[in-house]
Amino acid sequence: MSQYDVVIIGGGAAGLTAGLYAARSGLPSLLIERSAFGGQMINARTVENYPGFPNGIAGSELASLMQDQASKYGLQTVFSEVTDLVPGAGHRIVMLDGSLDARAVIVAAGSKYRQLNVPGEVQFIGRGVSYCAACDGFFFRDREVAVVGGGDTAVSDALELSHYASKVYLIHRRDQLRAAKVLVERAAAEPKIQFVWNSVVQEMEGDQMLNALRVKNVKTGQVQRLAVAGVFVAVGVVPNSQPFAGVLSIDDGGGIVVDRELATSVAGIFAAGDVRQGSPRQISSAVGDGAAAALSALRYLQTRA
């Protein structure tokens, strides 16, 4: 069984930054990622609010640069899925294809898209229901689609889809958006985007593929049917904390509880990025978390040398 000084679980912005700092320290460090480096960052066509890139940068490119930099300093990586974490003198990390031990662990498992939990949603995932406009927008060229949500992601998705779709309904349960002013102004100026205010999706309809949404106005009670080929759900995310729920303290929202040092309820285990309690869920804050968690982990190891 392999043993490392530092193991990072998750290869998004927080995990890659933690890996960079850990690897630069000279300690044997490993990052475990279950799918693709970059996390949700790779779904962004253009990242406009990450410092140092005044003209923006593709999320996939930013992720690749982060990975290359961490690998340059010797960070080892492996693709696998963590299923359990067993605390001890050497914390045991159980994966689908084996296990290993680490003196310190940084959980940077990120988050997953929150679902609406309405009839038809699960049935039509991949058949008209999507959670990533940058990934799937191209498939709806010259067709009518909808976006559900009112934050930065929802408005960015609507703008992304306006490059392809003939019409984009932006459905929001309130009468004003929570997104950044610059995004709201762009959406308001885009003729393809139609706002559907004070409304929620009640049901997703179709046969083999999605073909309509039943939408209810929460103020008037009126229900309308929107004929769309696709719907993009952007109503937030849920922390990927499930494998650690029986080990670490988790808040009501699913975030791993941490202190100012990003230490969890178990000594030697830290959490960073979207998975931790109170995360702003931004790339820049995840990078800061990754650095802080790695430095805390290194200090922890120094006291136990």
QUIGIQUI-V216729 format. One record per residue. N is the residue number from 1. RES is the residue in one small letter. OMEGA is omega as a letter, one per 30 degrees, with the letter a starting at -180 (999 if undefined). Layout:
# QUIGIQUI-V216729
n={N;N}
res={RES;RES}
omega={OMEGA;OMEGA}
This chain:
# QUIGIQUI-V216729
n={1;2;3;4;5;6;7;8;9;10;11;12;13;14;15;16;17;18;19;20;21;22;23;24;25;26;27;28;29;30;31;32;33;34;35;36;37;38;39;40;41;42;43;44;45;46;47;48;49;50;51;52;53;54;55;56;57;58;59;60;61;62;63;64;65;66;67;68;69;70;71;72;73;74;75;76;77;78;79;80;81;82;83;84;85;86;87;88;89;90;91;92;93;94;95;96;97;98;99;100;101;102;103;104;105;106;107;108;109;110;111;112;113;114;115;116;117;118;119;120;121;122;123;124;125;126;127;128;129;130;131;132;133;134;135;136;137;138;139;140;141;142;143;144;145;146;147;148;149;150;151;152;153;154;155;156;157;158;159;160;161;162;163;164;165;166;167;168;169;170;171;172;173;174;175;176;177;178;179;180;181;182;183;184;185;186;187;188;189;190;191;192;193;194;195;196;197;198;199;200;201;202;203;204;205;206;207;208;209;210;211;212;213;214;215;216;217;218;219;220;221;222;223;224;225;226;227;228;229;230;231;232;233;234;235;236;237;238;239;240;241;242;243;244;245;246;247;248;249;250;251;252;253;254;255;256;257;258;259;260;261;262;263;264;265;266;267;268;269;270;271;272;273;274;275;276;277;278;279;280;281;282;283;284;285;286;287;288;289;290;291;292;293;294;295;296;297;298;299;300;301;302;303;304;305}
res={m;s;q;y;d;v;v;i;i;g;g;g;a;a;g;l;t;a;g;l;y;a;a;r;s;g;l;p;s;l;l;i;e;r;s;a;f;g;g;q;m;i;n;a;r;t;v;e;n;y;p;g;f;p;n;g;i;a;g;s;e;l;a;s;l;m;q;d;q;a;s;k;y;g;l;q;t;v;f;s;e;v;t;d;l;v;p;g;a;g;h;r;i;v;m;l;d;g;s;l;d;a;r;a;v;i;v;a;a;g;s;k;y;r;q;l;n;v;p;g;e;v;q;f;i;g;r;g;v;s;y;c;a;a;c;d;g;f;f;f;r;d;r;e;v;a;v;v;g;g;g;d;t;a;v;s;d;a;l;e;l;s;h;y;a;s;k;v;y;l;i;h;r;r;d;q;l;r;a;a;k;v;l;v;e;r;a;a;a;e;p;k;i;q;f;v;w;n;s;v;v;q;e;m;e;g;d;q;m;l;n;a;l;r;v;k;n;v;k;t;g;q;v;q;r;l;a;v;a;g;v;f;v;a;v;g;v;v;p;n;s;q;p;f;a;g;v;l;s;i;d;d;g;g;g;i;v;v;d;r;e;l;a;t;s;v;a;g;i;f;a;a;g;d;v;r;q;g;s;p;r;q;i;s;s;a;v;g;d;g;a;a;a;a;l;s;a;l;r;y;l;q;t;r;a}
omega={a;l;l;l;a;l;l;l;l;a;l;a;l;a;a;l;l;l;l;a;a;a;l;l;a;a;l;a;a;l;l;l;a;a;a;l;l;a;a;l;a;l;a;l;l;l;a;a;l;a;l;a;a;l;a;l;l;a;l;l;l;l;a;l;l;l;a;a;l;a;l;a;l;l;l;a;l;l;l;l;l;a;a;l;a;a;l;l;l;a;a;l;a;l;l;a;l;l;l;a;l;l;l;a;l;l;l;a;l;a;l;a;l;l;l;a;l;l;l;a;a;a;a;l;a;l;l;l;a;l;a;a;a;a;a;a;a;a;a;l;l;l;l;a;l;l;l;l;a;a;a;a;a;a;l;l;l;l;l;a;l;l;a;a;l;l;l;l;l;a;a;a;l;a;l;a;l;a;l;a;a;l;l;a;l;a;a;a;a;a;a;a;l;a;l;a;l;a;l;l;l;a;l;a;l;l;l;a;l;l;l;l;l;a;a;l;a;l;a;a;a;l;l;l;l;l;a;l;a;l;a;a;a;a;l;a;l;a;l;a;a;a;a;a;a;a;a;l;a;l;a;l;l;l;l;a;l;l;a;l;a;l;l;l;l;a;l;l;a;l;a;l;a;a;a;a;l;a;l;l;l;l;a;l;l;l;l;l;a;l;a;a;l;l;l;l;l;l;l;a;l;a;a;a;999}
